[in-house]
Amino acid sequence: MLGATAAQLPPRMDFIIPADHPSLPGHFPGRPLVPGVVVLERVVEAIEATHGPLRPLRLPQVKFLQPLLPGERACIELARIEPDGAAPRWRFRVLRGATLISSGDIIEQDAVDQDAAP
């Protein structure tokens, strides 16, 4: 990304979704998996813990590669990308041990507005 700088946030932010989380009974009965939206919620919380409250967001790229089970420890890795003249972006990876669970980019609304300009 030309003209952008990347700043590492705290290198590891661990989390565990407990077996009694309210999203699990319907996702999926008998073999619960942590919903992707719950994982993304933890990613946003990790960003806000360092950066403060965020404006509306866009997630132009998110990949879910492996399931996360209740009670498993996962780790969020973040890098803040600061394009010249645009609002911040974050690149994230969520890992279970050495296994990549999900990855993607989060962009604040201002960056979306500037990206859409001709």
N, C-alpha and C positions, 0 to 999 in steps of 0.2 A: 504494500500500500504506500504509494508515493507521498511524501510529506507527512507521514504519521509517526508518532512515537508510541512505544508500548511501555507501560509501567506495571510491574508485578505487584499484585496485592498480596496479603498474607498467603504464604505458599500452600497451606493446607487448612481447610475448614471441614471438619468431619461432622457427620450427622447419622442418626439411626431413626428410621420410621418404626415406631413400636407396633406390635401385633394388634393392639386395640385402636389403631388410628381409624377415624370414622369413614375414610374412603375405602377401606379394605373389604368389608363384607360383600359389596357388589362387584369387586374387581379382583379376582373372580371367585365365586363361591367354591369352597373346597380346596382351592389352590391360589391363595391371594398373592397378587403382585402389586407392588407400589405403582400407582398410576404415574405416568410421565408428568402430568401437571403438578403433582406433589413434589417430584424431583425438581422441576423448574421453579416452584415456589421457594424451595431451599436455596437455589442458585440466586434468585432475586434477593432473598434475605441476606445472603452472604455479601452481595454487592452493597446493599443498603447499610450493612453493619460497618462497612469501611467508608463508603461514599456519602451516606445519608439518603434521605427519601428521594426517589426517582420520579421523573415525569412519566407520562404514558410511554409504553414500550412497544417495540416491534421485534420479533424474533425471525429474521429473514432466513436463518438456517439453523435447524435443530435435527440431530440424529439420535435415535435411541437404538443402541446396538445390542444390549443385553438387558435382561430383566433384573430388577432389584427386588429382593424378597424382604418381607417384614423382619426386623431384627438384625439385618445385615448392616455393617458399617460401610458408609460410602464417604468419599473425600471429594471436595470441590476444589478445583484449581482455576484461578482467574487471572486474566491479563487485561488491563485497561488499555484500549487503543484510543489515541487522541488524534484524529485526522485534523489537519490544518483547517481552521474556520468552521468546524462542525462540532456538534455535541458529542460527548464520549460514547464509546462503544466498548463492550466487554466480550472477550472470547472466553469460553468456559469449557472445562472437561470435568466429568464426574466419573470417578473410578471406584471400583470395589477391589481393593488390593491393587494388583497391577492390571486388572481388566477394565478396559474402557466401557462404561455403561452408556454415557451420552456425551455429546459435545455440541457446540453451536455458538452463535453470536446473539448478543442482545444490544439493541440500539435505542437510545432515548429519542423521544418524538422529534426534537429539533433536528437530529441527524436525518431522520426520515424526510422531513420537509426539505432540507437542503439536497438530499439525494434525488428528490423528485424534480428539482429545478432543472430547466433546460440548459 
